[in-house]
Amino acid sequence: MTGSFYDVIILGAGPAGLQAAIHAARRKVSVLVIGQPSKSSAYKAHIENFCCTANQSGKEMLELGRAKAVEDGAEFLEQDVMSIGAGDDHYLVETAGGEKLKAQSLILAMGISRNKLGLSGEKELVGRGVSYCVDCDGPFFKNEPVAVIGSGSAAAGAALTMLFYASAVHLVCDTLDVDGYLSEKLHESEVKLHEGRKVTRILGEDAVSGLELDDGTKLDLAGVFIELGAKGAVDFAGRLGILLDETMKYIAVNRKQETNLPGVYAAGDICGPPWQVAKSVGEGCVAGIEAASYAAGRKRAGRDNG
C-alpha cells in the first residue's frame, strides 16, 4: 500500500469518519479510511438517543457502518496516523506502520483526546513545562531533557520527534503498545524507555523540574509531554497550518466542513461539542460529499489540462 494514491483519505474510523466514507465512496472516488474503531469514543458507548436506533452498542453501530462503507467501495487501514503534510498538488499521510500515502483530499475525523493523568502538578504546570502537543511546544525545549508519558503510537512518535530538539528524551509507560515498525524505530533510537513504570507526580513549583516514578526514581527534566491518546486536532493543525477555532482546541470549519486549506475537511468531535453521534454523523455526511466533489473536480481539471 505504501505510495498509494487515493482521491479521499479519511483519518478516523468513528461515526464521523464512517459516514464520510459511505458518502464519499458512493460518488465513485477512491476512499481510504485510516483508524481503529476500537479507539473511537463511541466504541464502548451505549447508543440510545440517536434517531432510528434504540439500545444499540457503539461497537455494533461501528461494525455496521464499516460494513456499509466497504460495500460502497471504501478501503480500510487499521493503523494510527503519525503525520500529515502537503506535497505540490496533494496531501501526504504517514501511519504508525510505515505506510506513506497520498490523497487529493483529506477528512480529519479522529476525534479528540480527553485523557489527562490527573496527577499532582499536572494542572498547575500546564504551559510551564507540561504540554499535550509535541508539534506545538517541542521546539521550546532545545537542548533540554524531557519526558513523554504514554504507551501508544502518539507517545512513541512524540518521543522520536523530541530527539530532534531535546538533550535527552525519556518515555514512561506501563506497557508499550505500538506496531512493530514503530517499536523497532523506538528501540533503535536514543530514547530512554521506562517500561513498566508509572508516574506518581510531576515535580516543580514555578516550572517543571522533573518526574517521580512509582519505584522512587526521579528524572530531572525541563518538560513533560502527556500523550495518552491518538494525535488530535492541535497536533495536526500545528504541523499542517490548519486554523483552530477561538478556543484553540478544535478545528475551525464552515458549513461545508471545509478548513482553511483547500481539499481538507473536518468532522465530528474534532470540530468541537456537543459530543453526540448525531452531530458527528451529520458532519461526516457533509464532509464526505464535499471531499469527493473536490477530488472529482481536481481529476476532471487534470484531464482537461492534459
Secondary structure, 3 states (H helix, E strand, C coil): CCCCEEEEEEECCCHHHHHHHHHHHCCCCCEEEECCHHHCCCCCCEECCCCCCCCEEHHHHHHHHHHHHHHCCCEEECCCEEEEEECCCCEEEEECCCCEEEEEEEEECCCCCCCCCCCCCCCCCECCCEECCHHHHHHHHCCCEEEEECCCHHHHHHHHHHCCCCCEEEEEECCCCCCHHHHHHHHHCCCEEEECCCEEEEEECCCEEEEEECCCCEEECCEEEECCCCCCHHHHHHHHCCCECCCCCCECCCCCCECCCCCEEECHHHHCCCCCHHHHHHHHHHHHHHHHHHHHHHHHHHHHHC
